[in-house]
Amino acid sequence: MNTIVQLSYFLAAVLFILGLKGMSSPRTARKGIVWAGAGMVVATIATFFHPEIHGFGNYVLIVIAIAVAGGLAWYSGKKVPMTDMPQMVALYNGMGGGAAAAIAAVELFRALGRVGLDTQAQAQQLADQAGITLKAAEAAVSAEGGVTTSLGSAIGGDVAILGLLGALIGTVAFSGSLVAWAKLDGRLKRNSLVPGQQVVNIVVFAAAVIFGIWSFYTGSALVLLIFFLLGLLFGVLMAVPIGGADMPVVISLFNALTGLAVAFEGYVLGNPAMIIAGTVVGSAGSLLTQLMAKAMNRPLSNVLFSGFGTGASTSEEGPEGEMKEVQAEDAGIMMAYANQVIIVPGYGMAVAQAQHKIWELVELLQDRDVTVKFAIHPVAGRMPGHMNVLLAEAGVPYDMIYDMEEINAEFERTDVAVVIGANDVVNPAAKTDESSPIYGMPILNVDEAENVIVIKRGRGTGFSGVENKLFYADNCSMVFGDGQKVAGALVQTVKTL
Ligand code: NAP
């Protein structure tokens, strides 16, 4: 039976990797999710047949856990609006880190129970816990060296080290992700660095490491408990000062940490599916973190330690000049008679759910021989790939969608750039104003187009809270209103021409 279980875990790992491969392109992403989901089903079913799981009570517990967690995930997954997706990702990620930390807690505290016992008592305990014969347990205990005096000797040096590392990373990812969730959900507002906070963070982290090492060499449950609590505290302290604009990068980092913690705990449990899945998540998360930090032109160290994105240095005064307001009809005429139009969607398009109307508008423009392209900034919206998902949902072909690097040089040859619900990702302050918190972030060069039309509800700032001079530029016209309504009005206008 064990061979079948191990083969199933291997199959699950292969499915996870295929799933991840599928998710690397919008065309195959849906299939990728299904593959990865199938892998999870295989791994879960295999666990029921694992030789170490025994006793009716344990099966009942597993079924209850699956029913409750699966039910909640199903319900919340169905209900969550697209705009709240980042919070959900943060929350689920936190659960992954928490689960890894919980596994570490169970295994490490259980091993502590064997510290100081004589060989016979240890063997009896091992036999009860693992459901193996007393003889096999005795052999295992004497192979590990008889009477144990510390966590390290009770569970084995390598297992203890990886278990402790996984516990530290898992607790940090758990509490840090919960703080990220609370911030993205608007439940926690404080996000500035208090003086000396970095020193406190370093002290807490160092203390956690010291208690971890101490746990390894002692059999004290109190030391181990303090180690876990310090990990949780460090996660909170690490995430609290990080500002909203940096949250996506941080969530991605916690995601990578969760993967790593799962992989370490997989080693502790001797579970290859967990090791492979955790490593895959860890490396994919690390790459994503790097890519996002690069897209915001911010080294990761700066994201984590500078308190950027807190909005602290946002200018109080708005830019000089007036915004030029035009009606949707005028904007529609401008687009209909253009040679090339580039559409730049942002978070507001998601809020307004305007993607379907925008696609209808694009089809009408194409019928008039206008060349239309979509330009996507890597951090537009509120999660990686947010805009791609919305456009795919509306049926926009992939070959009309361009990444920032591919399209930025084209704006200067474009008649009309249409910005719908985007703000930070087109803010020229990122290029010109060294005092701006978003300075250095690469942006879409819409300001270089001959005409810019911006569709938004009012004078609200974007996610970073920074004013946008683009809206005051001579070549820029504002169409105020909800994205979907304005897109609808544009469709009507173009139809009548
Ligand atoms: P943004 O800077 O947040 O601006 C969105 C704009 O949409 C707002 O100025 C708002 O102005 C407008 N808006 C809101 N509701 C609207 C509606 N119903 N109809 C029309 N307009 C509406 O968005 P962005 O340019 O996409 O930039 C993304 C920002 O989010 C970046 O700062 C990025 O770092 C951050 N972020 C990204 C991620 C990610 O992974 N992509 C995750 C978290 C945070 P009005 O209020 O005036 O309408």
Residues whose N, C-alpha, C, O or C-beta is under 5 A from the ligand:
A	BS01	NAP	G244 A245 P248 G346 Y347 G348 V351 A352 P378 V379 A380 G381 R382 M383 P384 G421 A422 N423 D424 V425 I455 K456 R457 G458 R459 G460 T461 G462 F463 S464 G481 D482 G483
